[in-house]
Amino acid sequence: MPSTAEATWKDLLPDAALFGISLVGLHLFRVYCIAHLIERRSATSGAVGAALALLLWAYVPGRMMTASAVLNTAGSLRAHETVESRCS
């Protein structure tokens, strides 16, 4: 969420665009990579291999959400910083 009270809906656009594009990429990653990875890992190392593949898939959305929040906060602070705060 934006960290300033003056933030408008336009300040959320970079965050929403990054997260939306990342979700599409994550879906493609899951369909084409993780599904095959789970099949191969479960055949070779059983449930542990499948669990590791699922943990990898769960790690990626966490990184996406963190990157989106950092982008949103940095953009919001930069857009609403005053001249006095730049000089001090």
C-alpha positions in Angstrom: 0.0 0.0 0.0 1.2 3.5 -0.6 3.0 5.0 2.4 1.8 8.5 2.1 -1.6 10.0 2.7 -1.5 12.0 -0.6 -1.2 8.8 -2.7 -3.8 8.4 -5.4 -5.0 5.4 -7.4 -2.4 6.4 -10.1 0.3 5.6 -7.6 -0.8 2.0 -7.5 -0.5 1.4 -11.2 3.2 0.4 -11.3 2.7 -2.0 -8.5 -0.5 -3.5 -10.1 1.1 -3.8 -13.5 4.2 -5.5 -12.1 2.2 -7.9 -10.1 -0.3 -8.7 -12.9 2.5 -9.3 -15.4 4.3 -11.4 -12.9 1.2 -13.5 -12.2 0.8 -14.3 -15.9 4.5 -15.3 -16.0 4.0 -17.4 -12.9 1.1 -19.2 -14.5 3.1 -20.0 -17.6 6.0 -21.1 -15.4 3.7 -23.4 -13.4 2.1 -24.9 -16.5 5.3 -25.5 -18.4 8.0 -26.0 -15.8 6.6 -26.9 -12.4 4.2 -29.6 -13.7 7.0 -31.4 -15.5 9.4 -30.9 -12.6 6.8 -32.5 -10.2 6.4 -35.4 -12.5 10.1 -36.1 -12.8 10.9 -35.4 -9.2 8.1 -37.6 -7.9 9.2 -40.4 -10.1 12.9 -40.2 -9.0 12.8 -39.1 -5.4 9.1 -39.6 -4.4 7.2 -37.2 -2.3 10.2 -35.2 -1.2 11.0 -34.2 -4.8 7.4 -33.2 -5.4 7.4 -31.2 -2.2 10.5 -29.3 -3.2 9.0 -28.4 -6.5 5.9 -27.1 -4.8 8.1 -25.1 -2.4 9.9 -23.5 -5.3 6.5 -22.6 -6.8 5.5 -21.0 -3.5 8.7 -19.1 -3.2 8.3 -17.2 -6.5 5.0 -15.5 -5.6 6.4 -14.3 -2.3 9.3 -12.7 -4.2 6.8 -11.1 -6.7 4.7 -9.6 -3.9 7.8 -8.2 -2.1 9.1 -6.7 -5.3 5.8 -5.1 -6.1 5.5 -3.6 -2.6 9.0 -2.2 -2.8 8.3 -0.7 -6.2 5.1 0.8 -5.0 6.6 2.3 -1.8 9.7 3.7 -3.6 7.5 5.2 -6.4 5.1 6.7 -3.9 7.8 8.3 -1.8 9.6 9.7 -4.8 6.3 11.1 -6.3 5.3 12.8 -3.0 8.6 14.0 -1.6 8.9 17.7 -1.1 11.8 20.1 -1.9 12.5 20.5 1.8 12.9 16.7 2.3 15.3 16.5 -0.7 17.6 19.3 0.8 17.8 17.9 4.3 
